[in-house]
């Protein structure tokens, strides 16, 4: 690499550190992801994300609703994340387990019971990374991947 290239790279590094500084929430989210990882739980595979789907049947019509579906061999978790006037509400339906759902966010976690019909709801959630961890009555531990909302 010649001297001109070195000078150019140094200038680009300075510009990138000023202009493209990581967003303030990134550090907090990364720390939360590492501090809340569980090696004893089964990771539920993302089967559907309406933000990524190309089919009209699962696309939310820009109404502020996002649909997610996660599965393991024995448990499925369906999530609906709704944004109403900046307030996020997560509604979930669990099949194959009962107990409680722990909603994990960069700012902390919140446990909510799963009803006898398999439903749970958590409102007033902050924007950022979120995941759901099931603490089932039979000891089953299932965790979804982190999703940015």
N, CA, C and O of each residue as an XYZ file, in Angstrom:
596
protein
N       0.859     -1.168      0.000
C       0.000      0.000      0.000
C       0.905      1.231      0.000
O       1.874      1.295      0.756
N       0.587      2.196     -0.843
C       1.434      3.385     -0.914
C       0.995      4.438      0.107
O      -0.033      4.295      0.768
N       1.785      5.476      0.217
C       1.553      6.525      1.218
C       0.199      7.223      1.021
O      -0.486      7.532      1.996
N      -0.181      7.468     -0.221
C      -1.467      8.124     -0.498
C      -2.645      7.275     -0.008
O      -3.633      7.799      0.505
N      -2.519      5.958     -0.176
C      -3.568      5.062      0.314
C      -3.670      5.117      1.834
O      -4.770      5.144      2.384
N      -2.534      5.134      2.506
C      -2.509      5.221      3.969
C      -3.179      6.509      4.447
O      -3.976      6.494      5.385
N      -2.849      7.615      3.796
C      -3.431      8.909      4.170
C      -4.941      8.875      3.959
O      -5.705      9.328      4.812
N      -5.361      8.340      2.824
C      -6.795      8.249      2.532
C      -7.510      7.372      3.560
O      -8.579      7.746      4.042
N      -6.943      6.216      3.903
C      -7.560      5.343      4.895
C      -7.643      6.011      6.259
O      -8.646      5.865      6.958
N      -6.603      6.741      6.647
C      -6.639      7.464      7.925
C      -7.763      8.495      7.935
O      -8.470      8.626      8.934
N      -7.933      9.217      6.853
C      -9.012     10.222      6.762
C     -10.384      9.547      6.814
O     -11.303     10.042      7.468
N     -10.513      8.425      6.127
C     -11.794      7.709      6.137
C     -12.116      7.180      7.532
O     -13.279      7.191      7.936
N     -11.116      6.719      8.273
C     -11.347      6.253      9.641
C     -11.855      7.379     10.531
O     -12.767      7.182     11.334
N     -11.262      8.558     10.384
C     -11.697      9.711     11.176
C     -13.136     10.073     10.830
O     -13.951     10.312     11.720
N     -13.444     10.113      9.543
C     -14.806     10.448      9.106
C     -15.802      9.397      9.614
O     -16.873      9.747     10.109
N     -15.449      8.113      9.491
C     -16.352      7.043      9.932
C     -16.603      7.107     11.432
O     -17.711      6.825     11.887
N     -15.591      7.471     12.200
C     -15.793      7.536     13.652
C     -16.704      8.691     14.045
O     -17.339      8.653     15.099
N     -16.770      9.711     13.206
C     -17.638     10.864     13.488
C     -19.042     10.626     12.932
O     -20.032     10.818     13.638
N     -19.124     10.216     11.691
C     -20.403     10.098     10.995
C     -21.113      8.788     11.299
O     -22.324      8.778     11.524
N     -20.385      7.696     11.309
C     -20.992      6.377     11.432
C     -20.785      5.759     12.810
O     -20.618      4.546     12.932
N     -20.797      6.571     13.819
C     -20.643      6.052     15.166
C     -21.802      5.092     15.462
O     -22.934      5.361     15.060
N     -21.544      3.994     16.149
C     -22.636      3.052     16.440
C     -23.757      3.733     17.221
O     -23.492      4.615     18.039
N     -24.997      3.335     16.979
C     -26.109      3.935     17.727
C     -25.959      3.644     19.221
O     -25.389      2.620     19.597
N     -26.461      4.528     20.065
C     -26.273      4.367     21.509
C     -26.873      3.088     22.084
O     -26.366      2.581     23.085
N     -27.927      2.555     21.489
C     -28.580      1.366     22.007
C     -27.808      0.085     21.686
O     -28.082     -0.962     22.272
N     -26.845      0.157     20.762
C     -26.157     -1.052     20.310
C     -25.374     -1.724     21.432
O     -25.447     -2.942     21.591
N     -24.634     -0.953     22.203
C     -23.841     -1.520     23.288
C     -24.743     -2.189     24.321
O     -24.462     -3.303     24.763
N     -25.825     -1.513     24.705
C     -26.745     -2.067     25.705
C     -27.397     -3.353     25.189
O     -27.550     -4.315     25.942
N     -27.777     -3.372     23.926
C     -28.415     -4.551     23.346
C     -27.438     -5.720     23.272
O     -27.801     -6.856     23.576
N     -26.206     -5.444     22.869
C     -25.198     -6.507     22.778
C     -24.912     -7.098     24.153
O     -24.804     -8.315     24.299
N     -24.788     -6.239     25.158
C     -24.535     -6.733     26.514
C     -25.717     -7.578     27.018
O     -25.520     -8.605     27.668
N     -26.931     -7.139     26.715
C     -28.112     -7.898     27.146
C     -28.151     -9.260     26.466
O     -28.492    -10.261     27.097
N     -27.806     -9.303     25.192
C     -27.819    -10.569     24.457
C     -26.843    -11.560     25.074
O     -27.152    -12.745     25.196
N     -25.679    -11.083     25.459
C     -24.688    -11.979     26.052
C     -25.024    -12.352     27.484
O     -24.803    -13.489     27.901
N     -25.557    -11.405     28.237
C     -25.818    -11.685     29.650
C     -27.034    -12.568     29.863
O     -27.158    -13.189     30.919
N     -27.931    -12.642     28.896
C     -29.147    -13.438     29.083
C     -29.134    -14.731     28.276
O     -30.161    -15.400     28.162
N     -27.987    -15.086     27.718
C     -27.955    -16.328     26.940
C     -28.126    -17.525     27.884
O     -27.699    -17.499     29.038
N     -28.750    -18.548     27.364
C     -29.001    -19.749     28.153
C     -28.477    -20.940     27.356
O     -28.869    -21.153     26.209
N     -27.607    -21.695     27.960
C     -27.058    -22.854     27.278
C     -27.912    -24.093     27.504
O     -27.766    -25.084     26.789
N     -28.812    -24.046     28.501
C     -29.608    -25.214     28.836
C     -30.943    -25.265     28.114
O     -31.661    -26.259     28.228
N     -31.293    -24.227     27.378
C     -32.579    -24.192     26.699
C     -32.457    -24.522     25.229
O     -31.390    -24.394     24.629
N     -33.560    -24.945     24.668
C     -33.609    -25.256     23.246
C     -33.960    -23.987     22.476
O     -34.880    -23.262     22.854
N     -33.233    -23.723     21.404
C     -33.492    -22.540     20.593
C     -34.591    -22.857     19.589
O     -34.473    -23.783     18.787
N     -35.659    -22.075     19.647
C     -36.767    -22.252     18.706
C     -36.388    -21.623     17.373
O     -35.914    -20.487     17.331
N     -36.593    -22.344     16.303
C     -36.234    -21.873     14.972
C     -37.299    -20.920     14.439
O     -38.495    -21.193     14.534
N     -36.845    -19.791     13.875
C     -37.766    -18.833     13.264
C     -38.293    -19.447     11.974
O     -37.531    -19.744     11.054
N     -39.604    -19.631     11.924
C     -40.236    -20.230     10.750
C     -40.892    -19.190      9.851
O     -41.005    -19.389      8.642
N     -41.328    -18.068     10.452
C     -42.028    -17.042      9.691
C     -41.798    -15.689     10.337
O     -41.869    -15.550     11.558
N     -41.523    -14.700      9.511
C     -41.447    -13.307      9.942
C     -42.169    -12.493      8.889
O     -41.706    -12.416      7.751
N     -43.292    -11.883      9.239
C     -44.090    -11.162      8.252
C     -43.328     -9.989      7.650
O     -43.653     -9.558      6.544
N     -42.321     -9.458      8.347
C     -41.512     -8.389      7.768
C     -40.643     -8.895      6.631
O     -40.231     -8.110      5.777
N     -40.356    -10.187      6.603
C     -39.485    -10.757      5.583
C     -40.235    -11.561      4.540
O     -39.662    -11.933      3.517
N     -41.512    -11.834      4.783
C     -42.294    -12.681      3.894
C     -42.739    -11.930      2.649
O     -43.025    -10.734      2.699
N     -42.792    -12.638      1.546
C     -43.239    -12.062      0.282
C     -44.692    -12.401     -0.030
O     -45.235    -11.914     -1.022
N     -45.331    -13.225      0.797
C     -46.692    -13.642      0.502
C     -47.693    -12.685      1.130
O     -47.509    -12.220      2.255
N     -48.738    -12.404      0.399
C     -49.763    -11.465      0.870
C     -50.510    -11.980      2.091
O     -51.043    -11.192      2.872
N     -50.552    -13.301      2.261
C     -51.311    -13.859      3.378
C     -50.699    -13.538      4.731
O     -51.420    -13.421      5.722
N     -49.384    -13.393      4.787
C     -48.749    -13.152      6.075
C     -48.203    -11.733      6.210
O     -47.706    -11.366      7.274
N     -48.286    -10.948      5.170
C     -47.817     -9.568      5.257
C     -48.837     -8.730      6.016
O     -50.032     -8.769      5.722
N     -48.364     -7.991      6.971
C     -49.236     -7.019      7.630
C     -49.362     -5.843      6.677
O     -48.362     -5.387      6.123
N     -50.535     -5.363      6.485
C     -50.800     -4.306      5.507
C     -50.395     -2.943      6.065
O     -51.203     -2.017      6.123
N     -49.131     -2.838      6.473
C     -48.612     -1.597      7.046
C     -49.505     -1.073      8.157
O     -49.684      0.136      8.303
N     -50.060     -1.980      8.935
C     -50.939     -1.580     10.028
C     -50.228     -1.625     11.378
O     -50.871     -1.564     12.426
N     -48.910     -1.730     11.348
C     -48.152     -1.742     12.588
C     -48.126     -3.085     13.283
O     -47.763     -3.160     14.457
N     -48.503     -4.157     12.586
C     -48.518     -5.495     13.177
C     -47.435     -6.342     12.512
O     -47.298     -6.355     11.289
N     -46.677     -7.042     13.338
C     -45.660     -7.969     12.838
C     -45.963     -9.350     13.408
O     -46.224     -9.495     14.602
N     -45.927    -10.356     12.549
C     -46.203    -11.728     12.950
C     -44.922    -12.545     12.872
O     -44.176    -12.464     11.896
N     -44.677    -13.337     13.920
C     -43.497    -14.198     13.983
C     -43.926    -15.582     14.434
O     -44.834    -15.718     15.253
N     -43.284    -16.596     13.909
C     -43.579    -17.959     14.296
C     -42.264    -18.697     14.543
O     -41.373    -18.698     13.695
N     -42.155    -19.328     15.721
C     -40.973    -20.085     16.115
C     -41.389    -21.508     16.448
O     -42.493    -21.737     16.942
N     -40.494    -22.479     16.174
C     -40.816    -23.879     16.465
C     -39.599    -24.651     16.940
O     -38.470    -24.391     16.526
N     -39.860    -25.609     17.822
C     -38.922    -26.679     18.140
C     -39.637    -27.967     17.769
O     -40.719    -27.930     17.182
N     -39.046    -29.098     18.104
C     -39.696    -30.369     17.784
C     -41.024    -30.526     18.517
O     -41.930    -31.191     18.015
N     -41.153    -29.915     19.710
C     -42.370    -30.135     20.500
C     -43.123    -28.869     20.899
O     -44.233    -28.961     21.423
N     -42.554    -27.705     20.668
C     -43.172    -26.447     21.105
C     -43.219    -25.469     19.938
O     -42.269    -25.356     19.164
N     -44.342    -24.767     19.827
C     -44.422    -23.670     18.850
C     -44.833    -22.393     19.582
O     -45.609    -22.418     20.538
N     -44.289    -21.284     19.103
C     -44.577    -19.971     19.683
C     -44.946    -19.036     18.546
O     -44.139    -18.768     17.657
N     -46.178    -18.544     18.587
C     -46.661    -17.577     17.601
C     -46.682    -16.218     18.286
O     -47.242    -16.083     19.374
N     -46.081    -15.212     17.663
C     -46.033    -13.879     18.253
C     -46.660    -12.858     17.327
O     -46.516    -12.926     16.107
N     -47.354    -11.918     17.928
C     -47.883    -10.757     17.219
C     -47.363     -9.530     17.959
O     -47.642     -9.343     19.143
N     -46.609     -8.699     17.256
C     -46.087     -7.473     17.844
C     -46.803     -6.318     17.167
O     -46.754     -6.163     15.947
N     -47.471     -5.510     17.985
C     -48.287     -4.419     17.457
C     -47.797     -3.089     17.996
O     -47.532     -2.935     19.188
N     -47.683     -2.138     17.091
C     -47.275     -0.782     17.451
C     -48.489      0.131     17.294
O     -48.964      0.374     16.184
N     -48.977      0.628     18.427
C     -50.097      1.567     18.410
C     -49.622      2.851     19.080
O     -49.388      2.889     20.288
N     -49.487      3.888     18.284
C     -49.043      5.196     18.784
C     -47.732      5.094     19.561
O     -47.573      5.716     20.612
N     -46.795      4.304     19.032
C     -45.488      4.188     19.660
C     -45.410      3.235     20.828
O     -44.331      3.059     21.395
N     -46.513      2.610     21.211
C     -46.529      1.637     22.302
C     -46.536      0.229     21.705
O     -47.422     -0.111     20.921
N     -45.557     -0.580     22.074
C     -45.479     -1.941     21.557
C     -46.173     -2.912     22.502
O     -45.986     -2.867     23.717
N     -46.973     -3.786     21.916
C     -47.622     -4.857     22.661
C     -47.272     -6.169     21.986
O     -47.373     -6.295     20.766
N     -46.862     -7.147     22.781
C     -46.531     -8.471     22.283
C     -47.590     -9.445     22.782
O     -47.810     -9.576     23.986
N     -48.240    -10.125     21.846
C     -49.208    -11.166     22.178
C     -48.632    -12.480     21.679
O     -48.110    -12.552     20.567
N     -48.725    -13.514     22.494
C     -48.166    -14.799     22.103
C     -49.124    -15.938     22.318
O     -49.999    -15.886     23.181
N     -48.947    -16.966     21.523
C     -49.700    -18.208     21.657
C     -48.687    -19.341     21.664
O     -47.910    -19.498     20.722
N     -48.703    -20.127     22.727
C     -47.764    -21.239     22.898
C     -48.514    -22.551     22.779
O     -49.563    -22.739     23.396
N     -47.973    -23.448     21.986
C     -48.507    -24.809     21.883
C     -47.410    -25.774     22.308
O     -46.270    -25.665     21.855
N     -47.756    -26.721     23.180
C     -46.805    -27.739     23.599
C     -46.119    -27.458     24.921
O     -45.273    -28.244     25.347
N     -46.457    -26.358     25.586
C     -45.860    -26.046     26.898
C     -46.785    -25.095     27.638
O     -47.554    -24.358     27.020
N     -46.709    -25.115     28.948
C     -47.445    -24.163     29.771
C     -46.514    -23.701     30.884
O     -45.516    -24.358     31.181
N     -46.840    -22.582     31.491
C     -45.985    -22.021     32.541
C     -45.957    -20.516     32.421
O     -46.983    -19.851     32.564
N     -44.767    -19.974     32.154
C     -44.677    -18.532     31.965
C     -43.716    -18.194     30.841
O     -42.809    -18.959     30.512
N     -43.944    -17.022     30.263
C     -43.078    -16.504     29.213
C     -42.291    -15.335     29.798
O     -42.859    -14.451     30.440
N     -41.007    -15.342     29.575
C     -40.165    -14.238     30.019
C     -39.790    -13.437     28.779
O     -39.118    -13.938     27.877
N     -40.237    -12.186     28.751
C     -39.924    -11.295     27.645
C     -38.607    -10.623     28.005
O     -38.545     -9.866     28.974
N     -37.550    -10.891     27.237
C     -36.241    -10.333     27.510
C     -35.953     -9.199     26.540
O     -36.128     -9.332     25.329
N     -35.505     -8.077     27.102
C     -35.177     -6.880     26.338
C     -33.825     -6.371     26.824
O     -33.321     -6.830     27.849
N     -33.246     -5.440     26.105
C     -31.973     -4.867     26.528
C     -32.105     -4.200     27.888
O     -31.155     -4.188     28.670
N     -33.272     -3.647     28.173
C     -33.479     -2.915     29.424
C     -33.867     -3.809     30.597
O     -34.003     -3.320     31.718
N     -34.046     -5.099     30.364
C     -34.432     -6.004     31.441
C     -35.350     -7.099     30.940
O     -35.392     -7.383     29.743
N     -36.079     -7.710     31.846
C     -36.994     -8.773     31.452
C     -38.298     -8.646     32.231
O     -38.370     -7.993     33.273
N     -39.318     -9.290     31.690
C     -40.639     -9.258     32.309
C     -41.265    -10.643     32.159
O     -41.359    -11.162     31.047
N     -41.689    -11.236     33.256
C     -42.346    -12.546     33.224
C     -43.854    -12.344     33.168
O     -44.416    -11.537     33.908
N     -44.495    -13.089     32.280
C     -45.953    -13.049     32.171
C     -46.461    -14.485     32.125
O     -45.832    -15.345     31.508
N     -47.599    -14.753     32.775
C     -48.122    -16.123     32.781
C     -48.699    -16.503     31.418
O     -49.196    -15.662     30.669
N     -48.614    -17.786     31.129
C     -49.263    -18.339     29.940
C     -50.590    -18.914     30.403
O     -50.628    -19.753     31.303
N     -51.682    -18.464     29.788
C     -53.018    -18.919     30.202
C     -53.208    -20.393     29.881
O     -52.395    -20.997     29.181
N     -54.290    -20.969     30.399
C     -54.618    -22.373     30.137
C     -54.822    -22.628     28.648
O     -54.622    -23.746     28.173
N     -55.220    -21.596     27.913
C     -55.412    -21.727     26.465
C     -54.125    -21.486     25.686
O     -54.109    -21.639     24.464
N     -53.041    -21.109     26.373
C     -51.748    -20.919     25.721
C     -51.388    -19.482     25.394
O     -50.362    -19.242     24.759
N     -52.200    -18.517     25.809
C     -51.978    -17.115     25.466
C     -51.177    -16.379     26.539
O     -51.262    -16.703     27.724
N     -50.397    -15.384     26.109
C     -49.761    -14.435     27.017
C     -49.687    -13.079     26.334
O     -49.673    -12.992     25.106
N     -49.639    -12.010     27.146
C     -49.601    -10.643     26.626
C     -48.631     -9.821     27.465
O     -48.613     -9.918     28.692
N     -47.828     -9.013     26.786
C     -46.949     -8.054     27.465
C     -47.070     -6.734     26.720
O     -46.817     -6.668     25.517
N     -47.460     -5.676     27.441
C     -47.639     -4.371     26.817
C     -46.582     -3.381     27.245
O     -45.780     -3.646     28.140
N     -46.596     -2.238     26.592
C     -45.700     -1.129     26.909
C     -44.229     -1.547     26.835
O     -43.449     -1.261     27.743
N     -43.862     -2.222     25.751
C     -42.488     -2.666     25.556
C     -41.678     -1.588     24.841
O     -42.219     -0.859     24.010
N     -40.386     -1.481     25.155
C     -39.549     -0.504     24.454
C     -39.124     -1.034     23.089
O     -39.119     -2.244     22.863
N     -38.775     -0.145     22.198
C     -38.212     -0.538     20.908
C     -36.813     -1.086     21.136
O     -36.135     -0.709     22.093
N     -36.390     -1.971     20.256
C     -35.066     -2.562     20.355
C     -35.147     -4.065     20.185
O     -36.087     -4.583     19.583
N     -34.163     -4.756     20.716
C     -34.118     -6.212     20.607
C     -34.995     -6.848     21.682
O     -35.038     -6.398     22.826
N     -35.690     -7.906     21.279
C     -36.570     -8.623     22.205
C     -36.539    -10.110     21.846
O     -36.367    -10.479     20.684
N     -36.706    -10.943     22.854
C     -36.883    -12.374     22.621
C     -37.766    -12.929     23.734
O     -37.986    -12.283     24.759
N     -38.267    -14.143     23.507
C     -39.147    -14.789     24.478
C     -38.472    -16.076     24.940
O     -37.974    -16.869     24.141
N     -38.474    -16.252     26.242
C     -37.956    -17.482     26.846
C     -39.098    -18.121     27.615
O     -39.729    -17.474     28.451
N     -39.364    -19.394     27.335
C     -40.420    -20.115     28.040
C     -39.817    -20.868     29.214
O     -38.809    -21.563     29.089
N     -40.459    -20.706     30.344
C     -40.120    -21.488     31.530
C     -41.353    -22.344     31.789
O     -42.298    -21.920     32.454
N     -41.320    -23.551     31.250
C     -42.495    -24.419     31.294
C     -42.582    -25.152     32.623
O     -41.574    -25.382     33.292
N     -43.800    -25.512     32.991
C     -44.050    -26.228     34.241
C     -43.336    -27.579     34.297
O     -42.937    -28.032     35.370
N     -43.177    -28.221     33.134
C     -42.526    -29.534     33.099
C     -41.007    -29.437     32.989
O     -40.335    -30.458     32.840
N     -40.455    -28.217     33.061
C     -39.012    -28.029     32.985
C     -38.486    -27.736     31.596
O     -37.298    -27.459     31.427
N     -39.354    -27.794     30.601
C     -38.936    -27.482     29.239
C     -38.472    -26.034     29.173
O     -39.157    -25.130     29.652
N     -37.303    -25.821     28.576
C     -36.769    -24.464     28.402
C     -36.610    -24.210     26.910
O     -35.833    -24.886     26.237
N     -37.352    -23.233     26.397
C     -37.312    -22.878     24.979
C     -37.086    -21.385     24.876
O     -37.696    -20.606     25.609
N     -36.208    -20.984     23.966
C     -35.907    -19.569     23.772
C     -35.990    -19.237     22.289
O     -35.516    -20.001     21.449
N     -36.591    -18.097     21.971
C     -36.591    -17.629     20.582
C     -35.297    -16.864     20.325
O     -34.579    -16.511     21.261
N     -35.013    -16.617     19.081
C     -33.872    -15.768     18.746
C     -34.241    -14.312     19.041
O     -35.418    -13.993     19.209
N     -33.252    -13.441     19.104
C     -33.506    -12.020     19.280
C     -34.109    -11.446     18.009
O     -33.697    -11.789     16.900
N     -35.084    -10.572     18.182
C     -35.742     -9.919     17.053
C     -35.732     -8.417     17.322
O     -36.021     -7.980     18.436
N     -35.410     -7.650     16.330
C     -35.419     -6.187     16.479
C     -36.814     -5.658     16.203
O     -37.379     -5.916     15.140
N     -37.377     -4.915     17.157
C     -38.724     -4.356     17.005
C     -38.693     -2.856     17.158
O     -39.732     -2.204     17.063
